[in-house]
């Protein structure tokens, strides 16, 4: 028996400081299966918001205020009963100008001499 369930994702790109949308959708499932859970894996420091729709089998995730630390691969996982987990990897590339600068601080010290 072939399994008809499949998860579709895609590449995501976002400008530095903007929001990123990571698409994820369960495209096919057998009528005898029930969607139990949609989950994502990657530490994001609370910067994400689930904007998908469970009823539409849409697991889209939105990341806000994207920076270079957010770049990388995200895993979207649909858990179906009784078939199990179906997942896809969504790579996120962060674009934009990143300015690296060095701040030099000069300190002129004044010495106080005490003669005894």
N, C-alpha and C positions, 0 to 999 in steps of 0.2 A: 504494500500500500504506500503510495507516495504522499509526502507531506506537502500541502499546498500553502502553508504559512510562509510569509516572507516579510522582512523588515527593510524598508528603504530609508536611506539617509541622504547624504551628499556632503560636499565640501561647504564650509562656511568661512566667510571673510568679513572682517570688521575693521573700521578705522580705530586707531588708538583713542580711547576715551568715549567711544560710542557704544551702542548696544549690538550684540550679535545674536542672531537667531539660528539655532541648530535644529534643522529639520529631521524628523523621525516619524515614520508612519508604518503601521502594520497594513500591508497591502492586500493580503489574502489570509483568510482563515476558514477552517471548516465550520459549518453551522453547528456541529456537535461540540465545538470548543468554546470555552468562555474565557474572556480576558480577565485575569486576576489582578494584574499589577503592571504599571509602567515605571521603570526606574532608570536612573542615570548614575554613572560612576565617574567621579573625579572630584577632588577637593576644590571648591570654588569660593570659599570664605564667605558664604551667604550672599553672593552677588547674583544669584540666578532666580528665575521665576518660571514656573511651569505654565506655558500658554497653550498647551495642547488640549485636546478634548477626548476624554476617556470613551465616550459614546461613539465618537467617530474613529476610534483607534488611532488617534493622533497624539504623539508623544513629544511634540516640539518644545524646545527649551529656549528661554531667552536669558542671555547674560548681559548685565548692565555695567557701564563704565569699564569697558574692556581695556586691559593693559597687557604688557608682554608676558606676565606671569600666567595669563589665561590661555596663551597659545599652547596647542597640543592636541591630543586625541581624546575624544569623549566617547563613551559607550552608552548607547541607548538599548534598554533591555525590555522586551515584552514577555511577560510570563503568562502562558496559556495553560489551561487545564483541559485535558490531561497530557497534552504534548510536551510541555516544558518551556524552556526559555529560548527566545529568538532575539538575536542582537545584531547591531551594526555599529561600526566605528565611524565617527564624524570628526575629521580633522578640522581644527580652527586655526586660521592664519590671521595674525594681527598686523595690519598695515598702518603706515603713518610715520611721521618724523619723530624720532626720539632724540632729544637733546641731552648730551652728556657734557657736563661742564665741571671744571675744577675751580674751587674758590680758594684763593690764597689769602691768608690773613697774616698780616705782619704785626708783631707786637714789639713795642719799644718798652723795655723795662728800665725803670729808674731804681738805682740802688741808693739806699740810705746807709751811710757809714756812721757808726757811733763810735766815738773815741772815748776810751776810759783812761 
